[in-house]
Amino acid sequence: MKPGMKENALTIKILGSGTCVPSLKRCSCSVFVQINGAKLLFDAGPGVMIRLLETGASIFDISHIFLSHFHPDHCADLVPFLFATKYPDASKRKKTLRVIAGSGFKSFYRHLQRAYGDWMEPAPGFMEIIEMDNQRLDSLKFDEFTLESAPVNHREESVAFKISHGSGKSMVYSGDTDISHNLVQLSKNADILICESALPDGCKVQGHLTPSLAGEMAARAGVKMLVLTHLYPECDRVDIKKECQTTWDGPILIAKDFMELAL
């Protein structure tokens, strides 16, 4: 914890700001959040475990993994993550790991078990799977924080997540999405919206946002800060901040790997 930081602060570190495109600059999209002693991992694409180590965290520290959807660049490291728990150091884990995703994850996980056999079979009590409703807004209360989720427009199982704690501070992680009224509703008055902005305005593709569309979502939701992430290489060739400012006049950050934020 940094000097002067409140004990119940919500701290955020961007582990990856990129996509499926291999890059030395941007790892696959992922966010590491610490809140009231819980350590949360949002999406687990290739390279995320190494990024965790580079921040000084261990896989055994992670209390919750949130998967926005099942594309490999968002969940591929779940396999080596669970495989690594077979190592004798697994005794370091003191709490059950909760893996939280949209409806359909239990079936997806059973397919992984069929492919990998016992290597995807954690010790009894090691892991709990929780499915959030992908048809409507949903919520759960944990000891350390409140979770809300909402289905978004990308894949059938796709959900965005909102984390809040007792001080009233909150952050939203959009996952991959196109224009989404549900994301606006989930993000209402959030302190930070970490929002996908996959491609520049002139390169819009179905299932993803552009900077101006991400700005529109943020403006409609009335968030306090917008962080653009999930950036394909094309985003490094144009001024995506300027594009976003056509629809959003609030604070903007362009995500970079290892960027830190605190509430």
C-alpha positions as CSV (number, residue, x, y, z in Angstrom):
1,M,0.0,0.0,0.0
2,K,1.4,3.4,-0.9
3,P,2.1,6.0,1.8
4,G,-1.0,8.1,2.6
5,M,-3.4,5.6,0.9
6,K,-6.5,4.8,2.8
7,E,-6.8,1.3,4.0
8,N,-10.2,0.8,2.3
9,A,-9.0,2.4,-1.0
10,L,-9.9,0.9,-4.3
11,T,-6.6,0.6,-6.3
12,I,-6.4,-0.2,-9.9
13,K,-3.5,-1.4,-12.1
14,I,-3.8,-1.9,-15.8
15,L,-2.1,-5.2,-16.5
16,G,-2.8,-5.2,-20.2
17,S,-4.2,-2.6,-22.5
18,G,-4.1,-4.5,-25.7
19,T,-5.8,-7.2,-27.7
20,C,-5.2,-10.6,-29.4
21,V,-2.5,-9.0,-31.5
22,P,0.9,-9.9,-30.0
23,S,2.7,-6.8,-28.7
24,L,5.7,-6.0,-26.5
25,K,4.0,-2.8,-25.6
26,R,0.5,-4.0,-24.7
27,C,-0.5,-7.3,-23.1
28,S,-4.0,-8.7,-23.6
29,C,-6.6,-6.6,-21.9
30,S,-6.7,-7.2,-18.1
31,V,-7.1,-5.2,-14.9
32,F,-5.9,-5.9,-11.3
33,V,-7.9,-4.3,-8.5
34,Q,-7.3,-4.3,-4.8
35,I,-10.2,-3.5,-2.5
36,N,-10.5,-4.0,1.3
37,G,-7.9,-6.9,1.2
38,A,-9.5,-8.6,-1.8
39,K,-7.4,-8.9,-4.9
40,L,-9.4,-9.1,-8.1
41,L,-8.4,-10.0,-11.6
42,F,-10.5,-8.8,-14.5
43,D,-9.9,-11.0,-17.6
44,A,-7.0,-13.4,-18.0
45,G,-5.7,-13.4,-21.5
46,P,-2.2,-14.5,-22.6
47,G,0.6,-13.0,-20.5
48,V,-1.5,-11.9,-17.5
49,M,0.2,-14.2,-15.0
50,I,3.6,-12.7,-15.9
51,R,2.2,-9.2,-15.6
52,L,0.9,-10.1,-12.1
53,L,4.4,-11.2,-11.1
54,E,5.8,-8.0,-12.5
55,T,3.5,-6.0,-10.2
56,G,4.7,-8.0,-7.2
57,A,1.5,-10.1,-6.9
58,S,1.2,-13.9,-7.0
59,I,-1.6,-16.1,-8.5
60,F,-2.1,-17.3,-4.9
61,D,-3.0,-13.7,-3.9
62,I,-6.0,-13.5,-6.3
63,S,-9.3,-13.9,-4.6
64,H,-11.6,-13.4,-7.5
65,I,-11.3,-13.8,-11.3
66,F,-13.9,-12.0,-13.5
67,L,-14.2,-13.1,-17.1
68,S,-16.0,-10.7,-19.3
69,H,-16.4,-13.4,-22.1
70,F,-14.7,-16.5,-23.4
71,H,-12.5,-15.2,-26.3
72,P,-8.9,-16.5,-25.9
73,D,-7.4,-13.0,-25.4
74,H,-9.7,-12.6,-22.3
75,C,-9.5,-16.0,-20.7
76,A,-6.7,-18.2,-22.2
77,D,-4.4,-17.8,-19.1
78,L,-7.1,-19.4,-16.9
79,V,-5.8,-22.8,-18.0
80,P,-2.1,-22.2,-16.9
81,F,-3.4,-20.3,-13.8
82,L,-5.3,-23.4,-12.6
83,F,-2.5,-25.7,-13.8
84,A,0.0,-23.7,-11.7
85,T,-2.0,-24.4,-8.6
86,K,-0.9,-28.1,-8.9
87,Y,2.6,-26.9,-7.8
88,P,3.3,-27.6,-4.1
89,D,3.2,-23.9,-3.4
90,A,-0.6,-24.2,-3.7
91,S,-0.7,-24.5,0.0
92,K,-0.1,-20.7,0.0
93,R,-3.7,-20.1,-1.0
94,K,-5.7,-19.4,2.2
95,K,-9.1,-18.5,0.6
96,T,-11.3,-20.1,-2.0
97,L,-10.7,-18.7,-5.5
98,R,-14.0,-17.4,-7.0
99,V,-14.3,-17.4,-10.8
100,I,-17.1,-15.1,-11.9
101,A,-18.4,-14.9,-15.5
102,G,-21.7,-14.8,-17.5
103,S,-24.1,-17.7,-17.9
104,G,-22.5,-20.5,-19.8
105,F,-19.2,-20.5,-18.0
106,K,-19.8,-23.8,-16.2
107,S,-20.3,-25.5,-19.5
108,F,-17.2,-23.8,-20.9
109,Y,-15.2,-25.0,-18.0
110,R,-16.4,-28.6,-18.4
111,H,-15.1,-28.5,-21.9
112,L,-11.7,-27.3,-20.6
113,Q,-11.7,-30.2,-18.1
114,R,-12.4,-32.7,-21.0
115,A,-9.5,-31.2,-22.9
116,Y,-7.0,-31.1,-20.1
117,G,-8.2,-33.8,-17.7
118,D,-6.9,-33.8,-14.1
119,W,-4.7,-30.7,-14.8
120,M,-7.8,-28.6,-14.7
121,E,-9.2,-30.2,-11.6
122,P,-8.3,-28.0,-8.6
123,A,-8.2,-29.4,-5.1
124,P,-11.5,-29.7,-3.3
125,G,-12.6,-26.3,-1.9
126,F,-10.0,-24.5,-4.0
127,M,-12.4,-22.9,-6.5
128,E,-16.0,-21.7,-6.7
129,I,-17.7,-20.9,-10.0
130,I,-20.3,-18.1,-10.0
131,E,-22.4,-17.3,-13.1
132,M,-23.9,-13.9,-13.5
133,D,-27.2,-13.4,-15.4
134,N,-26.5,-12.5,-19.0
135,Q,-30.1,-11.4,-19.7
136,R,-30.5,-8.6,-17.1
137,L,-28.6,-6.5,-14.5
138,D,-27.4,-8.7,-11.7
139,S,-25.7,-8.2,-8.3
140,L,-23.9,-10.0,-5.5
141,K,-22.6,-8.8,-2.1
142,F,-19.2,-10.0,-0.9
143,D,-17.6,-9.2,2.4
144,E,-15.1,-6.8,0.8
145,F,-17.2,-5.2,-2.0
146,T,-20.4,-5.2,-3.9
147,L,-20.5,-6.6,-7.4
148,E,-23.0,-5.6,-10.2
149,S,-23.0,-6.9,-13.7
150,A,-24.8,-6.3,-16.9
151,P,-25.0,-8.1,-20.3
152,V,-23.3,-6.2,-23.1
153,N,-23.3,-6.4,-26.9
154,H,-20.4,-8.7,-27.9
155,R,-21.1,-12.4,-27.4
156,E,-24.0,-14.2,-25.8
157,E,-22.1,-14.7,-22.5
158,S,-20.6,-11.1,-22.4
159,V,-21.0,-9.1,-19.2
160,A,-19.6,-5.9,-17.8
161,F,-18.7,-5.6,-14.1
162,K,-19.1,-2.8,-11.5
163,I,-17.2,-2.9,-8.2
164,S,-18.2,-0.7,-5.3
165,H,-17.1,-0.4,-1.7
166,G,-18.4,1.2,1.5
167,S,-17.0,4.7,0.8
168,G,-19.3,4.9,-2.3
169,K,-16.5,4.8,-4.8
170,S,-16.9,2.5,-7.8
171,M,-15.3,1.4,-11.0
172,V,-16.7,-0.3,-14.1
173,Y,-14.9,-2.7,-16.4
174,S,-16.8,-2.9,-19.8
175,G,-15.1,-6.0,-21.3
176,D,-15.6,-6.1,-25.0
177,T,-18.8,-4.5,-26.2
178,D,-20.6,-2.5,-28.9
179,I,-23.0,0.3,-28.1
180,S,-24.8,-0.9,-25.0
181,H,-27.7,0.7,-23.0
182,N,-26.9,-1.8,-20.3
183,L,-23.4,-0.5,-19.9
184,V,-24.7,3.0,-19.6
185,Q,-27.1,1.9,-16.8
186,L,-24.4,-0.1,-15.0
187,S,-22.0,2.8,-15.2
188,K,-24.3,5.5,-13.9
189,N,-22.2,8.0,-11.8
190,A,-19.3,5.6,-11.5
191,D,-15.9,7.1,-10.6
192,I,-14.0,5.3,-13.3
193,L,-15.2,3.5,-16.4
194,I,-12.5,1.3,-18.0
195,C,-14.0,1.0,-21.4
196,E,-12.9,-0.8,-24.5
197,S,-12.1,1.4,-27.5
198,A,-10.8,-1.2,-29.9
199,L,-10.3,0.8,-33.1
200,P,-10.3,4.4,-34.3
201,D,-13.5,6.0,-35.4
202,G,-12.8,5.3,-39.1
203,C,-12.3,1.6,-38.4
204,K,-15.5,0.6,-36.6
205,V,-16.3,-3.1,-36.5
206,Q,-19.3,-5.0,-35.1
207,G,-19.0,-5.9,-31.5
208,H,-16.6,-3.1,-30.5
209,L,-16.5,0.5,-29.6
210,T,-14.5,3.4,-31.1
211,P,-13.2,6.4,-29.0
212,S,-16.2,8.6,-29.9
213,L,-18.7,5.8,-29.0
214,A,-16.9,5.1,-25.7
215,G,-17.1,8.8,-25.0
216,E,-20.8,8.7,-25.8
217,M,-21.3,5.8,-23.3
218,A,-19.4,7.7,-20.6
219,A,-21.3,10.9,-21.2
220,R,-24.7,9.2,-21.0
221,A,-23.7,7.5,-17.8
222,G,-22.3,10.6,-16.2
223,V,-19.0,8.9,-15.1
224,K,-16.2,10.9,-13.5
225,M,-13.3,9.5,-15.5
226,L,-13.0,7.5,-18.7
227,V,-10.1,5.1,-19.4
228,L,-9.8,3.8,-22.9
229,T,-8.4,0.3,-23.2
230,H,-8.4,-2.9,-25.4
231,L,-6.5,-0.9,-28.1
232,Y,-5.5,-2.5,-31.4
233,P,-2.3,-1.2,-33.1
234,E,-4.4,1.1,-35.3
235,C,-5.2,3.2,-32.1
236,D,-1.5,4.1,-31.8
237,R,-1.5,5.7,-35.2
238,V,-4.2,8.3,-34.6
239,D,-5.2,10.7,-31.8
240,I,-7.9,8.6,-30.2
241,K,-8.1,11.1,-27.2
242,K,-9.1,13.8,-29.7
243,E,-11.7,11.5,-31.3
244,C,-13.1,10.7,-27.8
245,Q,-13.4,14.4,-27.0
246,T,-16.0,14.9,-29.7
247,T,-18.5,13.2,-27.5
248,W,-16.9,13.4,-24.0
249,D,-15.6,16.5,-22.2
250,G,-14.5,14.8,-19.0
251,P,-11.1,13.4,-17.9
252,I,-9.7,10.8,-20.3
253,L,-6.8,8.4,-19.9
254,I,-5.4,6.2,-22.6
255,A,-4.6,2.9,-20.9
256,K,-1.0,1.7,-20.8
257,D,0.3,-1.5,-19.2
258,F,1.2,-0.9,-15.5
259,M,-0.9,2.3,-15.3
260,E,-2.1,2.8,-11.7
261,L,-5.2,4.6,-10.4
262,A,-6.7,4.9,-6.9
263,L,-10.0,5.9,-5.4
